[in-house]
Amino acid sequence: MKGLADAALLAAVAMGSVLGASALVQARWPRRSPAAAILLWQALGLAGGLAAVGTLVGIGLPRSNIGVMRSVLHLGVLFRVGTWFRAGNLASAAYGTSSPLSGLLAAFRLTCLAAGLALLASLCWVLIAASAAALQARRRQRALLALLAHGDPKVPGALVVDYPSAAAYCLPGRRSGIVVVSVGTLELLGRGELAAVLAHEHAHLRERHDLVLLPFTALRRAFPRSGMCLEAHRAVALLVEMLADDRAVRARTARELVSALARFGMAGPCPTPAGALPAAEGEMAARVARLLHPVRPLPAAAVAAICLAAALLVATPVALLVV
């Protein structure tokens, strides 16, 4: 009964992904190598989603010696339009049974199949909806910047808005992004501090950190009451900020970036318009502590092991679903 066996393995992968995410939230090593930790977070999310869908679909499939996805396609061919609306023929056509008790079991399995396909559709939909919302917000923000922002020789390549409070953010784009700072930021920061902030924001744009955060933002919006989705979003957002910090201190000193962060912290919360890359919630103290007391990155062997684990984690549900 390959379908149920695959479903059991996929259920184990799904549970393992949840437990792994819970452990990763509490772990300290991600701050040593944010890029490797982000990769593992992505693998846990993708593997967990695929495994959850595959578990439900695998339970709902009839006995078969072929993989889950091929069984779904076979079932789609088997259930011709007329068969779908003949309840009496449904169980016998799909599961080879017509007895009342077996019919109830077939109905349960068919419900699991429908739930799995619905879960897959909903996950795809929230990702598409989040992407569309982000693109629309960025278009509006670019239109406003075209009217309100201007260049300044103090910040070449960036736009300045006449806003009295300190604010600095980046607006990602498919071809080129925009770094925006406020007049309040120019008045607050010194030259070196401003250069460090710009290097940080340019790192976000160059490495497309908005795409890294997008799936986690979509899950957070889709399941607002899920503590795990909230913690995952916070953890990845903080790692993205730390990764941009690491890139910034390659061009500027850590002291300049720390001083800029401290000044931003004393000036109050930095407003981030819709469509811009948001800062991690409550991350300022952790970032400053990490910059003031730098930790040694993970050894290359440990990073390679994490990358291999991430690859295997994703490959397992894919193999069970396809083969």
C-alpha positions as CSV (number, residue, x, y, z in Angstrom):
1,M,0.0,0.0,0.0
2,K,2.4,2.6,-1.3
3,G,0.1,5.5,-0.9
4,L,-0.4,5.1,2.9
5,A,3.3,4.3,3.4
6,D,4.2,7.5,1.6
7,A,1.7,9.4,3.7
8,A,3.2,8.1,6.9
9,L,6.7,9.2,5.8
10,L,5.4,12.5,4.7
11,A,3.6,13.0,8.1
12,A,6.9,12.3,9.8
13,V,8.6,14.9,7.6
14,A,5.9,17.5,8.4
15,M,6.1,16.9,12.2
16,G,9.9,16.9,11.9
17,S,9.8,20.3,10.1
18,V,7.6,21.8,12.9
19,L,9.9,20.4,15.6
20,G,12.9,21.7,13.7
21,A,11.4,25.1,13.4
22,S,10.7,25.2,17.1
23,A,14.3,24.3,17.9
24,L,15.7,26.8,15.4
25,V,13.8,29.6,17.0
26,Q,15.6,28.9,20.3
27,A,19.0,28.2,18.8
28,R,21.9,30.6,19.1
29,W,24.0,29.5,16.2
30,P,21.9,31.2,13.5
31,R,23.4,34.5,14.5
32,R,26.8,33.2,13.7
33,S,25.9,32.4,10.1
34,P,22.7,34.1,9.1
35,A,22.8,33.0,5.4
36,A,23.0,29.3,6.4
37,A,20.2,29.7,8.9
38,I,18.0,31.5,6.4
39,L,18.5,28.6,3.9
40,L,17.5,26.1,6.6
41,W,14.4,28.1,7.5
42,Q,13.4,28.1,3.8
43,A,13.9,24.4,3.6
44,L,11.8,23.8,6.7
45,G,9.0,25.9,5.4
46,L,9.0,24.3,1.9
47,A,9.4,20.7,3.2
48,G,6.7,21.2,5.9
49,G,4.2,22.6,3.4
50,L,4.8,19.9,0.8
51,A,4.8,17.1,3.4
52,A,1.5,18.4,5.0
53,V,-0.2,18.4,1.5
54,G,1.3,15.0,0.6
55,T,0.1,13.4,3.9
56,L,-3.5,14.3,3.2
57,V,-3.3,13.4,-0.4
58,G,-1.5,10.1,0.3
59,I,-4.2,9.1,2.8
60,G,-6.9,9.9,0.3
61,L,-5.3,7.9,-2.6
62,P,-6.3,4.4,-3.5
63,R,-3.8,1.6,-3.3
64,S,-1.1,2.1,-5.9
65,N,2.5,1.2,-6.7
66,I,3.2,4.6,-8.1
67,G,4.0,7.9,-6.5
68,V,1.5,10.4,-5.0
69,M,1.5,12.9,-7.8
70,R,1.2,10.3,-10.5
71,S,-1.6,8.7,-8.5
72,V,-3.4,12.0,-8.4
73,L,-3.1,12.3,-12.2
74,H,-4.3,8.7,-12.6
75,L,-7.3,9.4,-10.3
76,G,-8.1,12.5,-12.3
77,V,-8.3,10.4,-15.5
78,L,-10.3,7.7,-13.7
79,F,-12.9,10.1,-12.4
80,R,-14.4,11.3,-15.6
81,V,-16.9,14.1,-15.3
82,G,-19.9,11.7,-15.2
83,T,-18.3,9.5,-12.5
84,W,-17.8,12.5,-10.1
85,F,-21.5,12.9,-9.8
86,R,-22.4,9.3,-9.3
87,A,-21.9,8.6,-5.6
88,G,-22.6,4.9,-6.1
89,N,-19.9,4.5,-8.6
90,L,-17.3,6.7,-6.9
91,A,-16.1,4.3,-4.2
92,S,-16.0,1.3,-6.6
93,A,-14.3,3.2,-9.3
94,A,-11.6,4.8,-7.1
95,Y,-11.1,2.2,-4.3
96,G,-12.5,-1.0,-5.8
97,T,-15.3,-1.4,-3.2
98,S,-19.0,-1.0,-2.9
99,S,-19.9,-2.2,0.6
100,P,-21.4,0.4,3.1
101,L,-18.5,0.2,5.6
102,S,-15.9,0.3,2.9
103,G,-17.9,3.1,1.3
104,L,-17.5,5.2,4.5
105,L,-13.8,4.6,4.5
106,A,-13.6,5.6,0.8
107,A,-15.6,8.8,1.6
108,F,-13.1,9.6,4.4
109,R,-10.2,9.0,2.2
110,L,-11.8,11.1,-0.6
111,T,-12.3,13.9,2.0
112,C,-8.6,13.8,2.9
113,L,-7.7,14.0,-0.8
114,A,-9.9,17.0,-1.2
115,A,-8.5,18.6,1.9
116,G,-4.9,18.1,0.7
117,L,-5.6,19.6,-2.7
118,A,-7.4,22.5,-1.0
119,L,-4.4,23.1,1.3
120,L,-2.1,23.2,-1.7
121,A,-4.4,25.6,-3.5
122,S,-4.6,27.9,-0.4
123,L,-0.9,27.9,0.1
124,C,-0.3,28.9,-3.5
125,W,-3.0,31.5,-3.3
126,V,-1.7,33.3,-0.2
127,L,1.8,33.5,-1.8
128,I,0.3,34.9,-5.0
129,A,-1.9,37.3,-3.1
130,A,1.0,38.5,-0.9
131,S,3.2,39.0,-4.1
132,A,0.4,41.0,-5.8
133,A,-0.2,43.1,-2.7
134,A,3.5,43.9,-2.4
135,L,3.8,44.8,-6.1
136,Q,0.8,47.1,-5.9
137,A,2.1,48.8,-2.8
138,R,5.5,49.4,-4.4
139,R,3.9,50.9,-7.5
140,R,1.9,53.4,-5.3
141,Q,5.0,54.2,-3.3
142,R,7.1,54.8,-6.4
143,A,4.4,57.1,-7.7
144,L,4.5,59.1,-4.4
145,L,8.2,59.3,-4.4
146,A,8.2,60.6,-8.0
147,L,6.1,63.5,-6.7
148,L,7.6,64.1,-3.2
149,A,11.2,62.9,-3.2
150,H,14.3,64.5,-4.6
151,G,18.0,63.9,-4.9
152,D,20.7,65.2,-2.5
153,P,24.5,65.3,-3.0
154,K,24.9,64.0,0.5
155,V,23.3,60.7,-0.5
156,P,24.2,60.0,-4.1
157,G,22.0,57.3,-5.6
158,A,19.3,57.7,-2.9
159,L,16.1,59.8,-2.7
160,V,15.3,62.2,0.1
161,V,11.8,63.0,1.5
162,D,11.0,66.1,3.5
163,Y,10.1,64.2,6.7
164,P,11.3,65.6,10.0
165,S,11.7,62.2,11.8
166,A,14.5,59.8,11.2
167,A,13.6,57.2,8.5
168,A,15.6,55.1,6.1
169,Y,14.3,52.2,4.1
170,C,14.6,50.5,0.7
171,L,12.0,49.9,-1.9
172,P,12.8,46.7,-3.8
173,G,12.1,46.4,-7.5
174,R,12.4,43.8,-10.3
175,R,15.1,45.7,-12.1
176,S,16.4,48.3,-9.6
177,G,15.5,49.2,-6.1
178,I,15.4,52.6,-4.4
179,V,16.9,53.7,-1.1
180,V,15.0,56.4,0.6
181,V,16.1,58.6,3.6
182,S,14.3,61.4,5.3
183,V,15.6,64.9,6.0
184,G,15.5,64.0,9.6
185,T,18.0,61.2,9.0
186,L,20.4,63.6,7.2
187,E,20.2,66.0,10.2
188,L,20.6,63.1,12.7
189,L,23.5,61.1,11.3
190,G,27.1,62.0,10.6
191,R,28.7,61.2,7.3
192,G,30.2,57.8,8.3
193,E,26.9,56.7,10.0
194,L,24.9,57.7,7.0
195,A,27.2,55.7,4.7
196,A,26.8,52.7,6.9
197,V,23.0,52.9,6.8
198,L,23.1,53.3,3.0
199,A,25.4,50.2,2.7
200,H,23.0,48.3,4.9
201,E,20.0,49.2,2.7
202,H,21.9,48.6,-0.6
203,A,22.7,45.1,0.8
204,H,19.0,44.4,1.1
205,L,18.4,45.5,-2.5
206,R,21.3,43.7,-4.0
207,E,20.5,40.3,-2.4
208,R,16.7,40.6,-2.8
209,H,15.9,40.1,0.9
210,D,12.3,41.0,0.1
211,L,12.0,37.7,-1.8
212,V,13.4,35.8,1.2
213,L,10.8,37.3,3.5
214,L,7.8,37.0,1.1
215,P,6.8,33.4,1.9
216,F,7.1,33.9,5.6
217,T,5.0,37.2,5.3
218,A,2.4,35.3,3.4
219,L,2.2,32.5,6.0
220,R,1.9,35.1,8.8
221,R,-1.0,36.8,7.0
222,A,-2.7,33.5,6.2
223,F,-2.4,32.2,9.7
224,P,-2.3,35.3,12.0
225,R,-3.1,33.3,15.1
226,S,-0.3,30.8,14.5
227,G,2.5,31.3,17.0
228,M,4.9,29.3,14.9
229,C,4.3,31.4,11.8
230,L,4.8,34.6,13.8
231,E,8.0,33.3,15.3
232,A,9.3,32.1,12.0
233,H,8.7,35.5,10.4
234,R,10.4,37.3,13.3
235,A,13.4,35.0,13.2
236,V,13.9,35.3,9.5
237,A,13.4,39.1,9.5
238,L,16.1,39.4,12.2
239,L,18.5,37.1,10.3
240,V,17.9,39.2,7.2
241,E,18.8,42.4,9.1
242,M,21.9,40.7,10.5
243,L,23.0,39.5,7.1
244,A,22.7,43.1,5.8
245,D,24.7,44.3,8.7
246,D,27.5,41.8,7.8
247,R,27.5,43.2,4.3
248,A,27.5,46.8,5.5
249,V,30.5,46.4,7.8
250,R,32.6,45.2,4.9
251,A,32.5,48.7,3.5
252,R,32.1,50.7,6.8
253,T,33.2,50.1,10.4
254,A,30.9,48.3,12.9
255,R,31.2,51.4,15.1
256,E,29.6,53.6,12.5
257,L,26.7,51.2,12.0
258,V,26.2,50.8,15.8
259,S,26.2,54.5,16.3
260,A,23.6,55.0,13.6
261,L,21.4,52.2,15.1
262,A,21.7,53.8,18.5
263,R,20.7,57.2,17.1
264,F,17.7,55.7,15.3
265,G,16.7,53.9,18.5
266,M,16.8,57.2,20.5
267,A,14.8,59.0,17.8
268,G,11.9,56.5,18.1
269,P,10.4,53.9,15.8
270,C,11.3,54.3,12.1
271,P,8.2,54.4,9.9
272,T,8.2,52.0,7.0
273,P,5.7,52.6,4.2
274,A,3.7,49.8,2.5
275,G,5.8,48.1,-0.1
276,A,9.1,48.8,1.6
277,L,11.2,46.1,3.2
278,P,10.2,46.1,6.8
279,A,12.7,45.9,9.7
280,A,12.5,43.0,12.1
281,E,10.3,43.6,15.2
282,G,12.4,44.3,18.3
283,E,15.7,43.5,16.6
284,M,17.7,46.6,17.4
285,A,19.2,45.5,20.7
286,A,20.2,42.1,19.3
287,R,21.8,43.7,16.2
288,V,23.7,46.2,18.3
289,A,24.9,43.5,20.7
290,R,26.1,41.3,17.8
291,L,28.0,44.2,16.2
292,L,29.6,45.2,19.5
293,H,30.6,41.7,20.4
294,P,31.1,39.9,17.1
295,V,31.0,36.1,17.1
296,R,33.1,33.8,15.0
297,P,31.2,32.4,11.9
298,L,30.4,28.7,11.8
299,P,33.2,26.6,10.3
300,A,32.9,25.8,6.7
301,A,32.2,22.1,7.5
302,A,29.2,23.1,9.7
303,V,27.8,25.4,7.0
304,A,28.2,22.6,4.4
305,A,26.4,20.2,6.7
306,I,23.5,22.7,7.2
307,C,23.2,23.1,3.4
308,L,23.2,19.4,2.9
309,A,20.5,18.9,5.6
310,A,18.4,21.6,3.9
311,A,18.7,19.9,0.5
312,L,17.8,16.5,1.9
313,L,14.9,18.0,3.8
314,V,13.4,19.3,0.6
315,A,14.3,16.4,-1.5
316,T,12.6,13.9,0.7
317,P,9.0,15.1,0.2
318,V,9.6,15.9,-3.4
319,A,10.9,12.3,-4.0
320,L,7.9,10.8,-2.2
321,L,5.4,12.9,-4.1
322,V,6.9,12.4,-7.6
323,V,8.4,8.9,-7.7
